[in-house]
């Protein structure tokens, strides 16, 4: 009813007055309710001034006079709007200011998102080439083993297929090494496996000889290729191929040893050990670890041969001397140069370079990383959602300088840790994550590149020193065998073995900072390391959940080098049939 009265009052005014009031309300650009109130107030003012005048020309003239007195419509509208704002309640003012602030912030946020999305990286260093340069210590291509390795890879024949009686459901092939993977000696193979093994080895005779020639070369470098933009995407096809050849050489050595040709067996094992050296130095950690694994397989096969065959002293001495020479020429310290290159390449490709402290993560560049590269990413089918998570990471991640400093700090520490034995690190109680996992969750997210790509420096360090320790243990055991052949019994301690010249130095246990534990028994001996727990458990072996002996067990156990412990009998569950 009030609105109808206001409308009626406006209709009773002259045309000029109605038009004038409507213009004022329009120019005010304010809430409708306030506009209606102002319209009613203006209409009432005109009616009061015109109520005593008769309709007609005199009333119109008076209305025009009032309009002239009001002045400019636009100015009047502004003044009225300001007056109404000053008169509104405090809570309404606060709400209005709050929404205005939120609107400004949203607008700024949108502009910032656009700003970081439009960022471009400054890629000025080819780190893949830098990596090639540091792994290529000689300009003479004749010293490079890679071409010979490639020729061997090209000639390699896959192992024949055999029937697997206990093949896991997820394995879709039945290659020979799956059938014999957990077997150590020739006598453990059935007739089909033995025939397939001999066929596999004989079909690769020419490839093996090329491979062994390659291991004689002093250096090995490859012309690297990438399957993406980052150095992280570099292709390393030689890793699996070299591991296949290490299996070939190890099993051929076992076959030769089983048939009595110990000299050829040791020659194959030494070639396998030399191949592992080509993966050391300034390379990716995965390459260095594969090199350790290849050498560990060679040393492990030598242990197995010593367990199953009586070997004459001269052959043992030649093998021991050759292995000592190889070890003296090898650096067992892990190298983090390639990992530094990767971190630097990631930073230059995924961050802007706008001066000190202002470089930010570029969401579009994160698309160069796969879900496997960054475990925190989710692979959405919708590209908008994918970009949304890239944008979210870019908004919270610290800037270029801070992430670079954190990477450098970690790799500096990792390289320092690499020069310390596991025992020394254990004594110092080193935190290989540098306390990152104790940070508040938000800070962890802001430094997610370091958390995601931080290598397991503690495990890498342990594997490197274990590799050296196994080889030193093997040389000690060969010295002990030679001593017994010459003296008729084992020495009372390792100091006697050293004094007699059967070893050049005492085998230092990297897990105790003392020589390996040697105990002479009635007709044999035991040789062991304290193992990863850095505690002497009295020669207690460790086992996996299937009862198989595990040299480097995480439980409270020692690493037994000699003799190999018998498998542990696992009691069947009470309810099993």
C-alpha positions as CSV (number, residue, x, y, z in Angstrom):
1,X,0.0,0.0,0.0
2,X,2.9,2.4,0.8
3,X,4.4,1.7,-2.7
4,X,1.1,2.4,-4.3
5,X,0.8,5.7,-2.4
6,X,4.3,6.7,-3.5
7,X,3.5,5.9,-7.1
8,X,0.2,7.8,-6.9
9,X,2.0,10.8,-5.4
10,X,4.5,10.8,-8.2
11,X,1.7,10.6,-10.8
12,X,0.0,13.7,-9.3
13,X,3.1,15.8,-10.1
14,X,3.6,17.7,-13.3
15,X,5.4,15.8,-16.1
16,X,8.6,17.8,-15.6
17,X,8.7,17.0,-11.9
18,X,8.2,13.3,-12.5
19,X,10.9,13.2,-15.1
20,X,13.2,15.1,-12.9
21,X,12.7,12.7,-9.9
22,X,13.1,9.7,-12.1
23,X,16.4,11.0,-13.5
24,X,17.7,11.6,-9.9
25,X,16.8,8.1,-8.8
26,X,18.5,6.6,-11.9
27,X,21.6,8.6,-11.4
28,X,21.9,7.6,-7.8
29,X,22.5,3.9,-8.7
30,X,21.6,2.7,-5.3
31,X,19.6,0.0,-3.7
32,X,16.0,-0.1,-4.9
33,X,14.4,0.3,-1.5
34,X,16.5,3.4,-0.8
35,X,15.6,4.8,-4.3
36,X,11.9,4.4,-3.5
37,X,12.3,6.2,-0.2
38,X,14.2,9.1,-1.9
39,X,11.5,9.2,-4.7
40,X,8.8,9.5,-2.0
41,X,10.7,12.2,-0.2
42,X,11.1,14.3,-3.4
43,X,7.6,13.7,-4.4
44,X,6.4,14.9,-1.0
45,X,8.6,18.0,-1.3
46,X,7.1,18.9,-4.7
47,X,3.5,18.3,-3.4
48,X,4.0,20.5,-0.4
49,X,5.2,23.3,-2.7
50,X,2.5,22.8,-5.3
51,X,-0.5,22.0,-3.1
52,X,-2.0,25.5,-3.0
53,X,-1.6,26.0,-6.8
54,X,-4.3,25.1,-9.2
55,X,-3.5,22.6,-12.0
56,X,-2.3,24.2,-15.2
57,X,0.4,26.5,-16.4
58,X,1.0,28.2,-13.0
59,X,1.7,24.8,-11.4
60,X,4.1,23.8,-14.2
61,X,6.0,27.1,-13.8
62,X,6.3,26.5,-10.1
63,X,7.6,22.9,-10.7
64,X,10.2,24.2,-13.1
65,X,11.3,26.8,-10.5
66,X,11.7,24.1,-7.9
67,X,13.8,22.0,-10.3
68,X,16.0,25.0,-11.0
69,X,16.5,25.5,-7.3
70,X,17.6,21.8,-6.9
71,X,20.3,22.3,-9.5
72,X,22.2,19.7,-11.5
73,X,20.6,16.3,-11.5
74,X,23.9,14.3,-11.5
75,X,25.3,16.3,-8.6
76,X,22.1,16.1,-6.6
77,X,22.1,12.3,-7.1
78,X,25.6,12.0,-5.8
79,X,24.8,14.1,-2.8
80,X,21.7,12.0,-2.0
81,X,23.6,8.8,-2.4
82,X,26.3,10.0,0.0
83,X,23.7,11.1,2.5
84,X,22.0,7.8,2.5
85,X,25.3,5.9,3.0
86,X,26.2,8.1,6.0
87,X,22.8,7.4,7.5
88,X,22.9,3.6,7.1
89,X,23.5,1.3,10.1
90,X,27.1,0.4,11.1
91,X,26.6,-3.3,10.6
92,X,25.4,-2.6,7.0
93,X,28.5,-0.5,6.4
94,X,30.8,-3.3,7.8
95,X,29.1,-5.9,5.6
96,X,29.5,-3.7,2.5
97,X,33.1,-3.0,3.2
98,X,33.7,-6.7,3.9
99,X,32.2,-7.7,0.5
100,X,34.2,-5.0,-1.2
101,X,37.4,-6.3,0.4
102,X,36.7,-9.8,-0.6
103,X,35.9,-8.8,-4.1
104,X,39.2,-6.9,-4.3
105,X,41.1,-9.9,-2.9
106,X,39.4,-12.3,-5.4
107,X,40.3,-9.9,-8.2
108,X,43.9,-9.7,-7.1
109,X,44.0,-13.5,-6.7
110,X,42.7,-13.9,-10.3
111,X,45.3,-11.5,-11.6
112,X,48.0,-13.3,-9.7
113,X,46.9,-16.7,-11.1
114,X,47.1,-15.3,-14.5
115,X,50.5,-13.8,-13.8
116,X,52.1,-17.0,-12.6
117,X,50.4,-18.9,-15.4
118,X,52.0,-16.7,-18.0
119,X,55.4,-17.2,-16.5
120,X,58.1,-18.5,-18.9
121,X,61.3,-20.4,-17.9
122,X,64.8,-19.3,-18.8
123,X,66.5,-22.4,-20.1
124,X,70.1,-21.6,-20.8
125,X,72.1,-24.7,-19.7
126,X,72.0,-28.1,-21.3
127,X,72.5,-30.2,-18.2
128,X,72.3,-33.4,-20.2
129,X,75.4,-32.3,-22.1
130,X,76.9,-31.3,-18.8
131,X,76.3,-34.8,-17.5
132,X,77.8,-36.3,-20.6
133,X,80.9,-34.1,-20.2
134,X,81.6,-35.2,-16.7
135,X,81.1,-38.9,-17.5
136,X,83.4,-38.6,-20.5
137,X,86.9,-38.3,-19.0
138,X,88.8,-39.1,-22.2
139,X,88.5,-37.7,-25.7
140,X,89.8,-40.9,-27.3
141,X,86.8,-42.9,-28.5
142,X,88.9,-46.1,-28.5
143,X,88.9,-46.0,-24.7
144,X,85.1,-45.9,-24.6
145,X,83.4,-49.3,-23.7
146,X,79.9,-48.1,-24.9
147,X,80.3,-49.2,-28.6
148,X,81.4,-52.7,-27.6
149,X,78.6,-52.9,-25.1
150,X,76.1,-51.9,-27.8
151,X,77.4,-54.5,-30.2
152,X,77.0,-57.1,-27.4
153,X,73.4,-55.9,-26.7
154,X,72.5,-56.1,-30.4
155,X,73.7,-59.8,-30.5
156,X,72.0,-60.7,-27.2
157,X,69.5,-63.6,-27.4
158,X,66.6,-63.7,-24.9
159,X,66.5,-66.8,-22.6
160,X,64.3,-69.7,-23.7
161,X,61.0,-70.2,-22.0
162,X,60.5,-72.9,-19.5
163,X,57.5,-74.1,-17.5
164,X,57.1,-72.3,-14.2
165,X,55.3,-74.4,-11.6
166,X,54.8,-71.6,-9.1
167,X,54.5,-68.6,-11.3
168,X,52.7,-65.5,-9.7
169,X,49.5,-64.5,-11.4
170,X,50.8,-61.1,-12.4
171,X,53.8,-62.4,-14.4
172,X,52.8,-62.9,-18.0
173,X,56.1,-64.6,-19.3
174,X,58.1,-67.6,-18.2
175,X,61.7,-66.7,-19.1
176,X,64.4,-68.8,-17.7
177,X,65.7,-66.4,-15.1
178,X,62.3,-66.4,-13.5
179,X,62.5,-70.1,-13.1
180,X,66.0,-70.1,-11.6
181,X,66.0,-66.8,-9.9
182,X,66.0,-68.2,-6.4
183,X,68.4,-71.1,-7.2
184,X,72.1,-70.8,-6.6
185,X,73.9,-73.9,-7.8
186,X,73.7,-76.2,-10.8
187,X,72.5,-79.2,-8.7
188,X,69.4,-77.2,-7.8
189,X,68.2,-77.1,-11.5
190,X,66.0,-79.7,-13.0
191,X,66.8,-81.2,-16.4
192,X,64.6,-78.8,-18.3
193,X,66.1,-75.7,-16.6
194,X,69.7,-77.0,-17.0
195,X,69.1,-77.6,-20.7
196,X,67.5,-74.2,-21.2
197,X,70.4,-72.5,-19.3
198,X,73.0,-74.2,-21.5
199,X,71.1,-73.2,-24.6
200,X,70.8,-69.6,-23.4
201,X,74.5,-69.4,-22.7
202,X,75.7,-71.0,-25.9
203,X,73.4,-68.8,-28.0
204,X,75.1,-65.8,-26.5
205,X,78.7,-66.9,-26.8
206,X,79.7,-64.2,-29.3
207,X,77.8,-61.5,-27.4
208,X,79.5,-62.5,-24.1
209,X,82.9,-62.2,-25.6
210,X,82.1,-58.7,-26.9
211,X,80.8,-57.8,-23.5
212,X,84.0,-59.0,-21.8
213,X,86.0,-57.0,-24.2
214,X,84.0,-53.9,-23.3
215,X,84.7,-54.5,-19.6
216,X,88.5,-54.2,-20.3
217,X,88.0,-50.6,-21.5
218,X,89.0,-48.0,-18.9
219,X,86.0,-45.7,-19.5
220,X,82.4,-45.9,-20.6
221,X,80.1,-43.0,-21.7
222,X,76.9,-43.0,-23.7
223,X,75.3,-40.4,-25.9
224,X,72.2,-39.9,-23.9
225,X,68.7,-39.3,-25.2
226,X,65.6,-38.1,-23.3
227,X,62.0,-39.2,-23.5
228,X,60.8,-35.8,-22.3
229,X,62.0,-32.3,-21.4
230,X,63.7,-32.9,-18.0
231,X,67.0,-34.6,-17.5
232,X,65.0,-36.9,-15.3
233,X,63.5,-38.4,-18.5
234,X,66.9,-39.5,-19.8
235,X,66.8,-43.0,-21.3
236,X,69.0,-45.7,-19.7
237,X,68.4,-48.8,-21.8
238,X,71.8,-50.3,-21.0
239,X,70.9,-50.9,-17.3
240,X,68.6,-53.9,-17.8
241,X,70.8,-55.2,-20.7
242,X,73.9,-55.2,-18.6
243,X,72.0,-56.9,-15.8
244,X,71.1,-59.7,-18.2
245,X,74.7,-60.1,-19.1
246,X,75.7,-60.3,-15.5
247,X,73.3,-63.2,-15.1
248,X,74.8,-64.8,-18.2
249,X,78.4,-64.5,-16.9
250,X,77.4,-65.6,-13.3
251,X,75.6,-68.7,-14.5
252,X,78.3,-69.5,-17.1
253,X,80.9,-69.2,-14.2
254,X,78.8,-71.6,-12.1
255,X,78.6,-74.1,-15.0
256,X,82.4,-73.9,-15.7
257,X,83.1,-74.3,-11.9
258,X,80.8,-77.3,-11.7
259,X,82.6,-79.0,-14.6
260,X,86.0,-78.2,-13.0
261,X,87.2,-75.2,-15.1
262,X,87.7,-72.8,-12.2
263,X,90.0,-70.5,-14.2
264,X,87.3,-69.7,-16.8
265,X,84.7,-69.3,-14.0
266,X,86.9,-66.7,-12.2
267,X,87.6,-65.0,-15.4
268,X,83.9,-64.5,-16.1
269,X,83.3,-63.2,-12.6
270,X,86.1,-60.7,-12.8
271,X,84.7,-59.5,-16.1
272,X,81.3,-59.1,-14.4
273,X,82.9,-57.1,-11.6
274,X,84.7,-54.9,-14.1
275,X,81.4,-54.1,-15.8
276,X,80.0,-52.8,-12.5
277,X,82.8,-50.3,-12.3
278,X,81.6,-48.6,-15.5
279,X,78.4,-47.5,-13.6
280,X,80.3,-45.7,-10.9
281,X,81.3,-42.0,-10.6
282,X,79.3,-39.0,-11.6
283,X,76.2,-40.8,-12.8
284,X,72.6,-41.1,-11.7
285,X,72.2,-43.0,-8.4
286,X,70.1,-45.6,-10.2
287,X,73.1,-46.3,-12.4
288,X,75.5,-46.5,-9.5
289,X,73.1,-48.9,-7.7
290,X,72.9,-51.1,-10.7
291,X,76.7,-51.2,-10.8
292,X,76.7,-52.3,-7.2
293,X,74.1,-55.0,-7.9
294,X,76.2,-56.4,-10.8
295,X,79.3,-56.5,-8.6
296,X,77.3,-58.1,-5.7
297,X,76.1,-60.8,-8.1
298,X,79.7,-61.5,-9.2
299,X,80.9,-61.7,-5.6
300,X,77.9,-63.7,-4.5
301,X,78.6,-66.3,-7.3
302,X,82.2,-66.5,-6.2
303,X,81.0,-67.3,-2.6
304,X,78.8,-70.1,-4.0
305,X,81.6,-71.6,-6.0
306,X,83.8,-71.6,-2.9
307,X,81.1,-73.4,-1.0
308,X,80.7,-76.2,-3.7
309,X,84.2,-76.7,-5.1
310,X,87.6,-77.3,-3.6
311,X,89.9,-74.9,-5.4
312,X,93.7,-75.1,-5.5
313,X,95.8,-72.4,-3.9
314,X,97.4,-70.9,-7.0
315,X,94.0,-70.3,-8.6
316,X,92.7,-68.7,-5.4
317,X,95.8,-66.5,-5.2
318,X,95.4,-65.3,-8.8
319,X,91.7,-64.5,-8.3
320,X,92.4,-62.8,-5.0
321,X,95.2,-60.7,-6.6
322,X,93.1,-59.7,-9.6
323,X,90.2,-58.7,-7.3
324,X,92.5,-56.7,-5.1
325,X,93.7,-54.8,-8.1
326,X,90.2,-54.0,-9.3
327,X,89.2,-52.8,-5.9
328,X,92.2,-50.6,-5.5
329,X,91.3,-48.9,-8.8
330,X,87.6,-48.3,-7.8
331,X,86.0,-45.5,-5.9
332,X,83.1,-46.8,-3.8
333,X,81.9,-43.4,-2.6
334,X,78.5,-42.5,-4.0
335,X,78.5,-39.5,-6.2
336,X,75.6,-36.9,-6.3
337,X,76.8,-34.8,-9.2
338,X,74.1,-36.1,-11.6
339,X,71.4,-35.6,-8.9
340,X,72.5,-32.0,-8.6
341,X,72.2,-31.6,-12.4
342,X,68.7,-33.0,-12.2
343,X,67.7,-30.6,-9.5
344,X,69.2,-27.6,-11.4
345,X,67.4,-28.7,-14.6
346,X,64.1,-29.0,-12.8
347,X,64.5,-25.5,-11.4
348,X,65.4,-23.9,-14.6
349,X,62.6,-25.5,-16.5
350,X,59.8,-25.2,-13.9
351,X,60.5,-21.8,-12.3
352,X,60.7,-18.3,-13.7
353,X,63.9,-16.4,-13.5
354,X,62.9,-12.9,-12.6
355,X,65.8,-11.9,-10.3
356,X,66.6,-12.7,-6.7
357,X,63.8,-14.1,-4.7
358,X,61.0,-13.6,-7.2
359,X,61.1,-16.7,-9.4
360,X,57.9,-18.7,-9.0
361,X,56.8,-22.2,-10.0
362,X,55.1,-22.3,-13.4
363,X,52.0,-24.5,-13.4
364,X,52.1,-25.2,-17.1
365,X,55.7,-26.6,-16.8
366,X,54.6,-29.1,-14.2
367,X,52.8,-30.9,-17.0
368,X,56.2,-32.1,-18.1
369,X,56.3,-34.2,-14.9
370,X,54.4,-37.5,-14.9
371,X,52.3,-38.9,-12.0
372,X,55.2,-41.3,-11.4
373,X,57.7,-38.5,-11.2
374,X,55.6,-36.6,-8.6
375,X,53.7,-38.9,-6.4
376,X,51.5,-36.1,-5.0
377,X,49.9,-35.5,-8.5
378,X,46.6,-37.1,-9.4
379,X,46.1,-37.9,-13.1
380,X,42.6,-36.5,-13.8
381,X,40.9,-37.2,-17.1
382,X,39.7,-33.6,-17.1
383,X,42.6,-31.3,-18.2
384,X,41.0,-28.4,-16.3
385,X,41.3,-30.4,-13.0
386,X,44.9,-31.4,-13.9
387,X,45.8,-27.8,-14.5
388,X,44.0,-26.8,-11.3
389,X,46.3,-29.0,-9.2
390,X,49.4,-27.7,-11.1
391,X,48.1,-24.2,-10.3
392,X,47.5,-25.1,-6.6
393,X,51.1,-26.4,-6.2
394,X,52.5,-23.3,-7.9
395,X,50.6,-21.0,-5.4
396,X,51.9,-22.7,-2.3
397,X,55.4,-23.7,-3.3
398,X,58.3,-21.6,-2.2
399,X,60.2,-19.5,-4.7
400,X,63.1,-20.5,-6.9
401,X,65.9,-19.3,-4.5
402,X,64.5,-21.1,-1.5
403,X,64.0,-24.4,-3.3
404,X,67.4,-24.1,-4.8
405,X,69.0,-23.5,-1.4
406,X,67.2,-26.5,0.1
407,X,68.3,-28.8,-2.8
408,X,71.9,-27.6,-2.4
409,X,71.9,-28.1,1.3
410,X,70.6,-31.6,0.9
411,X,73.1,-32.7,-1.7
412,X,76.0,-31.0,0.2
413,X,75.0,-33.1,3.2
414,X,74.5,-36.2,1.2
415,X,78.0,-36.0,-0.3
416,X,79.5,-35.5,3.1
417,X,77.6,-38.5,4.4
418,X,78.8,-40.5,1.5
419,X,82.4,-40.3,2.8
420,X,81.3,-41.7,6.2
421,X,80.8,-45.4,6.9
422,X,77.4,-46.7,8.1
423,X,78.9,-47.1,11.5
424,X,80.0,-43.5,11.7
425,X,76.6,-42.3,10.5
426,X,75.0,-44.6,13.1
427,X,77.2,-43.1,15.9
428,X,76.3,-39.6,14.8
429,X,72.6,-40.5,14.6
430,X,72.3,-38.8,11.3
431,X,68.8,-37.7,10.2
432,X,69.0,-38.3,6.4
433,X,65.7,-36.4,5.9
434,X,67.2,-33.3,7.7
435,X,64.1,-33.1,9.9
436,X,61.8,-32.4,6.9
437,X,59.2,-34.9,8.1
438,X,59.0,-33.1,11.4
439,X,58.0,-29.8,9.8
440,X,54.5,-28.5,9.9
441,X,52.4,-29.9,7.1
442,X,52.1,-26.6,5.3
443,X,55.8,-26.1,5.2
444,X,56.3,-29.7,3.9
445,X,53.8,-28.8,1.1
446,X,55.7,-25.6,0.3
447,X,58.9,-27.6,-0.1
448,X,57.3,-30.6,-1.9
449,X,59.9,-30.8,-4.7
450,X,62.6,-31.6,-2.1
451,X,60.4,-34.1,-0.4
452,X,59.4,-35.9,-3.6
453,X,62.8,-36.0,-5.2
454,X,65.0,-36.4,-2.2
455,X,67.0,-39.7,-2.7
456,X,67.4,-42.2,0.1
457,X,70.9,-41.2,1.0
458,X,71.2,-43.5,4.0
459,X,70.3,-46.6,1.9
460,X,72.6,-45.5,-1.0
461,X,75.4,-45.1,1.5
462,X,74.8,-48.5,3.0
463,X,74.7,-50.3,-0.3
464,X,77.9,-48.7,-1.5
465,X,79.9,-49.8,1.6
466,X,78.3,-53.2,1.7
467,X,79.5,-53.8,-1.9
468,X,83.1,-53.0,-0.8
469,X,82.8,-55.1,2.4
470,X,81.5,-58.2,0.5
471,X,84.5,-58.0,-1.8
472,X,86.9,-57.6,1.1
473,X,85.3,-60.6,2.9
474,X,85.7,-62.7,-0.2
475,X,89.4,-61.9,-0.4
476,X,89.8,-62.7,3.3
477,X,88.1,-66.1,2.8
478,X,90.3,-66.9,-0.2
479,X,93.3,-66.0,2.0
480,X,92.0,-68.3,4.7
481,X,91.6,-71.2,2.3
482,X,95.1,-70.7,1.0
483,X,96.4,-70.5,4.5
484,X,94.8,-73.8,5.4
485,X,96.1,-75.5,2.2
486,X,99.6,-74.4,3.1
487,X,99.5,-74.8,6.9
488,X,97.0,-77.6,7.4
489,X,94.7,-75.5,9.6
490,X,93.0,-72.1,9.8
491,X,94.8,-69.3,11.6
492,X,93.8,-68.4,15.2
493,X,93.0,-64.9,14.2
494,X,93.0,-62.5,11.2
495,X,96.2,-60.8,12.5
496,X,98.0,-64.0,11.9
497,X,96.6,-64.2,8.4
498,X,97.9,-60.7,7.8
499,X,101.3,-61.3,9.2
500,X,101.6,-64.4,7.0
501,X,101.0,-62.3,3.9
502,X,97.7,-64.0,2.8
503,X,95.9,-60.7,2.9
504,X,97.3,-57.2,2.5
505,X,95.1,-55.6,5.1
506,X,92.5,-56.5,7.7
507,X,88.9,-56.4,6.4
508,X,87.4,-53.4,8.1
509,X,83.7,-53.8,9.0
510,X,81.9,-50.6,7.9
511,X,79.2,-51.5,10.4
512,X,81.5,-51.7,13.5
513,X,84.7,-49.7,12.6
514,X,86.6,-52.9,13.6
515,X,87.8,-55.9,11.5
516,X,85.3,-58.5,10.5
517,X,84.5,-61.0,13.3
518,X,86.5,-64.2,12.7
519,X,86.0,-67.2,14.8
520,X,87.9,-70.5,14.3
521,X,85.8,-73.6,14.8
522,X,86.7,-77.2,15.1
523,X,87.2,-77.8,11.3
524,X,85.9,-74.6,9.8
525,X,85.5,-70.9,10.7
526,X,82.8,-68.2,10.8
527,X,83.3,-64.7,9.3
528,X,80.6,-62.1,9.8
529,X,79.9,-58.4,10.0
530,X,77.8,-56.6,12.6
531,X,75.3,-55.8,9.9
532,X,73.0,-52.8,9.5
533,X,72.1,-52.6,13.2
534,X,75.8,-52.0,14.0
535,X,75.5,-54.5,16.9
536,X,77.3,-57.8,17.4
537,X,74.6,-60.4,17.7
538,X,77.0,-63.3,18.1
539,X,76.8,-64.5,14.5
540,X,73.0,-64.7,14.5
541,X,71.7,-64.8,10.9
542,X,68.7,-63.0,9.5
543,X,65.9,-64.6,7.5
544,X,63.0,-63.4,5.3
545,X,59.4,-64.4,5.8
546,X,59.9,-67.6,3.8
547,X,62.8,-68.7,6.0
548,X,65.5,-67.9,3.4
549,X,68.8,-66.5,4.7
550,X,69.1,-62.8,4.1
551,X,72.6,-61.3,4.5
552,X,71.6,-57.7,5.1
553,X,68.6,-58.2,7.3
554,X,66.9,-55.2,8.9
555,X,66.2,-57.3,12.0
556,X,68.7,-57.8,14.9
557,X,71.0,-60.1,13.0
558,X,74.6,-60.2,11.6
559,X,75.7,-60.5,8.0
560,X,77.3,-63.9,7.8
561,X,79.9,-64.3,5.0
562,X,81.0,-67.8,5.9
563,X,79.5,-70.4,6.1
564,X,76.2,-69.6,4.6
565,X,73.5,-70.4,7.2
566,X,71.0,-73.1,6.6
567,X,67.4,-72.0,5.7
568,X,65.1,-71.5,8.6
569,X,62.2,-73.9,9.0
570,X,58.9,-72.0,9.1
571,X,56.2,-73.7,11.1
572,X,53.0,-74.0,9.2
573,X,49.9,-72.3,10.7
574,X,47.8,-74.4,13.0
575,X,44.7,-74.2,10.8
576,X,46.6,-75.0,7.6
577,X,45.7,-78.4,5.9
